[in-house]
Amino acid sequence: MTKNVLLVGLKAIILDQVQKNLDVKDVRLFTGSSVEDVRAAFDREPIDMPIDIVIMGAGLDIDVRLEIIKLIFSLSETTTVHMKDHASGPEGLIPFVNAVLKGLIG
Protein backbone atom coordinates (compact mmCIF):
# COMPACT_ATOMS: atom_id res chain seq x y z
CA MET A 1 0.00 0.00 0.00
CA THR A 2 1.41 3.40 -0.97
CA LYS A 3 2.33 5.67 1.94
CA ASN A 4 2.07 9.45 1.70
CA VAL A 5 5.20 11.06 3.07
CA LEU A 6 5.61 14.78 3.75
CA LEU A 7 9.22 16.02 3.80
CA VAL A 8 9.59 19.31 5.67
CA GLY A 9 12.76 21.36 5.53
CA LEU A 10 14.20 24.84 5.67
CA LYS A 11 15.40 24.68 2.08
CA ALA A 12 13.48 23.30 -0.85
CA ILE A 13 13.76 19.55 -0.98
CA ILE A 14 14.24 18.26 -4.50
CA LEU A 15 11.66 15.49 -4.82
CA ASP A 16 13.25 13.86 -7.85
CA GLN A 17 16.60 13.56 -6.08
CA VAL A 18 15.04 12.04 -2.97
CA GLN A 19 12.76 9.73 -4.98
CA LYS A 20 15.69 8.38 -7.03
CA ASN A 21 17.66 7.58 -3.89
CA LEU A 22 14.94 5.94 -1.86
CA ASP A 23 15.32 2.30 -0.93
CA VAL A 24 11.55 2.04 -0.37
CA LYS A 25 9.63 2.65 -3.58
CA ASP A 26 5.98 2.48 -2.57
CA VAL A 27 5.74 6.08 -1.34
CA ARG A 28 4.22 9.30 -2.61
CA LEU A 29 6.26 12.35 -1.59
CA PHE A 30 5.16 15.86 -0.74
CA THR A 31 7.33 18.75 0.45
CA GLY A 32 7.00 21.88 2.50
CA SER A 33 9.03 24.38 4.44
CA SER A 34 6.53 26.12 6.71
CA VAL A 35 3.51 25.67 8.94
CA GLU A 36 1.35 26.88 6.05
CA ASP A 37 2.85 24.27 3.69
CA VAL A 38 2.14 21.52 6.20
CA ARG A 39 -1.46 22.66 6.64
CA ALA A 40 -1.88 22.78 2.85
CA ALA A 41 -0.52 19.24 2.48
CA PHE A 42 -3.02 17.94 5.02
CA ASP A 43 -5.88 20.00 3.55
CA ARG A 44 -5.26 18.82 -0.01
CA GLU A 45 -5.29 15.14 0.81
CA PRO A 46 -8.57 13.28 0.51
CA ILE A 47 -9.63 11.46 3.65
CA ASP A 48 -8.71 8.11 2.07
CA MET A 49 -5.19 9.35 1.18
CA PRO A 50 -3.90 10.98 4.39
CA ILE A 51 -0.33 12.01 5.11
CA ASP A 52 1.04 8.91 6.85
CA ILE A 53 4.55 10.03 7.71
CA VAL A 54 6.21 13.42 8.22
CA ILE A 55 9.99 13.62 8.10
CA MET A 56 11.42 16.94 9.23
CA GLY A 57 14.89 18.28 8.55
CA ALA A 58 16.91 20.02 11.25
CA GLY A 59 17.26 23.40 9.57
CA LEU A 60 14.01 24.90 10.78
CA ASP A 61 13.99 26.94 13.97
CA ILE A 62 12.98 24.81 16.96
CA ASP A 63 9.88 26.95 17.60
CA VAL A 64 8.71 26.40 14.02
CA ARG A 65 9.39 22.67 14.31
CA LEU A 66 7.33 22.51 17.50
CA GLU A 67 4.51 24.50 15.91
CA ILE A 68 4.48 22.09 12.96
CA ILE A 69 4.38 19.09 15.29
CA LYS A 70 1.47 20.58 17.25
CA LEU A 71 -0.38 21.23 14.00
CA ILE A 72 0.16 17.70 12.71
CA PHE A 73 -1.02 16.11 15.93
CA SER A 74 -4.09 18.37 15.97
CA LEU A 75 -4.96 17.33 12.41
CA SER A 76 -4.23 13.60 12.56
CA GLU A 77 -4.29 10.76 15.04
CA THR A 78 -2.38 8.43 12.72
CA THR A 79 0.48 10.48 11.25
CA THR A 80 3.96 9.82 12.64
CA VAL A 81 6.58 12.58 12.88
CA HIS A 82 10.34 12.01 12.61
CA MET A 83 12.95 14.71 13.18
CA LYS A 84 16.44 14.60 11.70
CA ASP A 85 19.49 15.64 13.71
CA HIS A 86 21.71 18.67 12.99
CA ALA A 87 25.01 16.79 13.09
CA SER A 88 24.55 14.79 9.87
CA GLY A 89 23.99 17.96 7.83
CA PRO A 90 22.06 18.21 4.57
CA GLU A 91 23.85 15.16 3.16
CA GLY A 92 22.28 13.12 5.95
CA LEU A 93 18.72 13.72 4.73
CA ILE A 94 18.43 10.85 2.27
CA PRO A 95 20.01 8.25 4.61
CA PHE A 96 17.67 9.44 7.38
CA VAL A 97 14.61 9.27 5.12
CA ASN A 98 15.62 5.77 4.02
CA ALA A 99 16.14 4.62 7.60
CA VAL A 100 12.76 5.95 8.74
CA LEU A 101 10.88 4.51 5.79
CA LYS A 102 12.60 1.11 6.01
CA GLY A 103 11.76 0.96 9.69
CA LEU A 104 8.12 1.87 9.18
CA ILE A 105 7.19 0.21 5.91
CA GLY A 106 10.04 -2.15 5.08
N, C-alpha and C positions, 0 to 999 in steps of 0.2 A: 504494500500500500504506500503510495507516495506521501511523503511528509512535507509540510510547508515550513520552511526555515527562513526566519528573518535575521539578517546580518545587520548589526547596528555598529557604526563606527564614526569617529571624528571626521575622517577623510572618506571620500567616495570609495566604495568597495567595488572593484571591477568584477561583475558577475561572471563574465566569460572566463576570466582567469581562475576564479575560485572553482567554477563548475568543471573546468578541464582538469583540475588537480584534486578533485574529490575522489576518495576511495569508495564512497557510498554513492550510488548513482540514482537511487529512487527518491530524489528530493526535488522540490521546486523552491528556488531561492528568490527572496525579496531583499531589498536593502533600504537603509534609512540612516539618518545621522542626527535626528532630533526627536523630541517628544512628539511633535506634530507628525513626523514621518511614521512613527510607530503607531500612533492613533489611526492614521490613514491606512496603514497596512491591515490593521484589525478591522477597520470599517469597510474596506473594499472586499474582504473575504466573505463569501457566502457562508452561512451557518454550517453547511456540510463540508467546507474546505477551510477550517480554521488554521491560524498560525499554531503549529505544534511546538516549535522550538525557536527560542531567541538566543542568538549568540552575540555577545557584546564585546567589542574591542575595548582596550584600556585607555584610549586616547581622550575619551570624553571626561569632562569634569565630574568628580564624584557626586556632586549634588544633582547633576543632570542624569547620571546613571541611576541614582536612587529614585529620582522622579519617574524615569522610564520603568523601573521595576515596579513601583507602586501602581503606575498606569496599567501595566500588563496584568498584574494580579487583580486589579479591579475589573478588568475586562474579560478575564478568562480563569477558569478553575482547572484547566488542563494543560496550559502552556508551561513549559519549563524554561528557565532562564539560566544562561551560563556565561560567566564573565572571565575574559582572558586577563592574564597578568601583564604588568608593564615590562618586566625583565626580558621577555622573549622578543620584544619589539615588533614592528610591522611584519617582519619575515616569519614570525611565529603564528600569524593568523591562520594560514592554511593547515599547518600541523594541528593546531588547536581545534579548528573546525572538524577536521578528520577524526580526531580523538573523541570529541563529543558525539559526533554522528555515529561512529562505530560502536561506541558504548551504548547509545540509545536505540539504534535501529540495526546494528550489525553490519 
